Amino acid sequence: MPTQEKMDAVAEFRERLERNKIAIVSQYVGLNVERVTELRRQLREAGVEYKVYKNTLAKRALDEVGAGAAAEFMNGPTAWAFSEDPVLPAKLLRDFGKTAKVVTMSGGVLDGKVIDGAQVAALADLPSREQLLAQVVGTIAAPLRNLAGTLNALPRNLANVIDQIREQKEKEASAA
C-alpha cells in the first residue's frame, strides 16, 4: 500500500514532467556535498529545478506520462534537472561535468519523448535561446545597417563631387 508521501512525490514528479519542456536524468556518484551544493546553486540561478527522486517513484511517474522507457537511464543515485529551456540544463550539466567527472547525463524526456545521452549531449552543443535570438536580430539588422550607410553616403558623396567640380572650376579660372 503506497504511503501518502510516496504518492505526493510521484504526483510532484509527474507535474514537473508535464510543466517543463525537458527533464534530464543525471548520475552524481562520488560527488561530495560541497560540489553538489555548488551544482544546485548554478542550476537554481539559471532557473533550472534539480531534485533527487527515488528511482522506483520516478519510474512510476514516467509510466504515468507515457515516458517509461526513460527509466532505463536511472542506474544508481540519480537526480533530475527540469527546465522550460531545453538547452540550458544540458549545457550547465555538461559544463559542470567537465570539472566534476562523476556527473553524467544519461538521458531524459524532451516534450514528452524519451531521449538518450547522445541526444542530450547534442542539445548541450546547441546555441542558447539568447544566442539564437541575437543571431536572428543580427541577420535582420545587417541589411538595415547597410541601407543606412548607403543613404548616409549619398549626400556625403554628392558634396565631395560638387567640391571637386568647384576646385576644378577655380583651377580653370586661375589658369585663364
N, C-alpha and C positions, 0 to 999 in steps of 0.2 A: 504494500500500500504506500503510495508516494506521500511524502510529507508536504505540508503547505509551502515550506521553504524551497523545496525542490521544484514544486510546480511554479512558484514565483520566479525562480531562476530560469526555468525553461521559457516561461512567458516573456521575461525580460530579454533573453537572448533572441527569441523569435521576433520580438518587437524591434530590436536593434537591426536584425537582418532585413526586415521589411522597410524600415525607415531610412537606411543608408544604402548608397549605391554599391559599396564594396565592404566586404568583411574578409580580412586576411588572417589566416592561422599562422602563428609563428612559434618556434621552439626556442627556449632560452635556457636549456640545461647548462649548468656551470656558471651562470651569471650571479654575481654577488648582489646583495641588497642595494648597495650604493649605485651600482650600474643600472639595475632595474629601475630604481627611483629616477635616475637621470634619463633613461629611455622614456619612462612615463611622463616626465616633465616636458621633454621635447615634443612628444606626441600631443599632450594636452595643450601646449602653447600653439600648436598648429591646428587645433580643433578636432583632433582625432581621439576617439574613445578607445582605450586599451584596457581589456579586462580578461581575467583568468576565469574560465568556467570548467567545471568537471567535464571530462570528455563524454561520459555517459549522458549527462544532461544536454550538452551541446549537440550530441548526435540525435537525441530526441527532438530538439528544436529544429535541427536541419531536416529531419524526416518530415516534420510538420509543414515546412515550407517547400518541400519537393527538391531539396538540395542534399539529400542524404549521402550522395557519393562523396561529398567534401569530408565526411567523417574519416575516410581513408588517410587523410593528411594529418590526423591527430595521433601522434605517437609520443607517448610520454607527456611531460608537463607542456601544456600549450597555452597560449594567450591569443586573444582575438583583437584585431585593430579594426574599428568601424569608422567609416567616413563617407561624407557626401561626395568628396573629390576622389575619383577612382585612382588618381596617380599619386597624390601626396603621401598617403601612408606607405605605399610601396617604396617610394623614394627615401622616406625617413628611415624605414626599417632596413633597407639596403645599405644606406649610408652608415647607420649605427652598426650594422653587421660587419662593416669594414674594420671598425675598431674593436668590436667585440665578436670575434669569430664564432662564438657559440649561439648567436642569434641568427636564425634562418627562417625564411619564408617558404612554406611547403605547398601552399595552395590557398584557395579561398572561394568566395562567392561574389560574382560581379553581376549586378542586376538580376539576381535570381538564378544565374547559370554558374555551374561549378567550373573553376579554372585551376590549372595546376601551377606548380612552382615556376616553370619556364614562362608561362603566360604572366604571372605576377612580376617576374623579372623584366619581361618586355614592357609592362606598364611602367616600371620604375625608370626605364630608359626614355620614356616619352617626355616631351617638354611639359611643364606645368600649365595649368589653365591660364595663368597670368602671362606666361611667356608666349603662348599661342595667341592670346588677345593682342599682345604687343606686336607680334609679327603681322597680324591681320591689319592693325591700325597703321603700322609702318608701310605695309603694301598699299593700303588705300591712300595714305598721305603722300607717298613719293610722287605720283603724278601731279598732285596739287602743288607740291613744293616746286616741281619743275615748271609748271604753268606760272606760278607766282614769279619765279626767277626770270622767265621769258618775258612776262608782262613788265617787270621792272627794268629789264634790259632794253626794251624798245625805246622809251624816252631818252635813256642814257645814250644809246647808240645814235639816235636822231640828233641829240645835242652834239655829239662828237663829230658827226658828218657835217653839220652846219658850221661848227667851229673850224673844221678843216677847209671848208669852202671859203669861209671868211679869211682865213690865213692865206689861202691861195690867191684870193682877190687882192688882198693887201700887197702880196709879193708882186703880182702883176701890175698893180697901180704904182708901186715904188720903182719898178723896173722901167716903166714907160715914161 
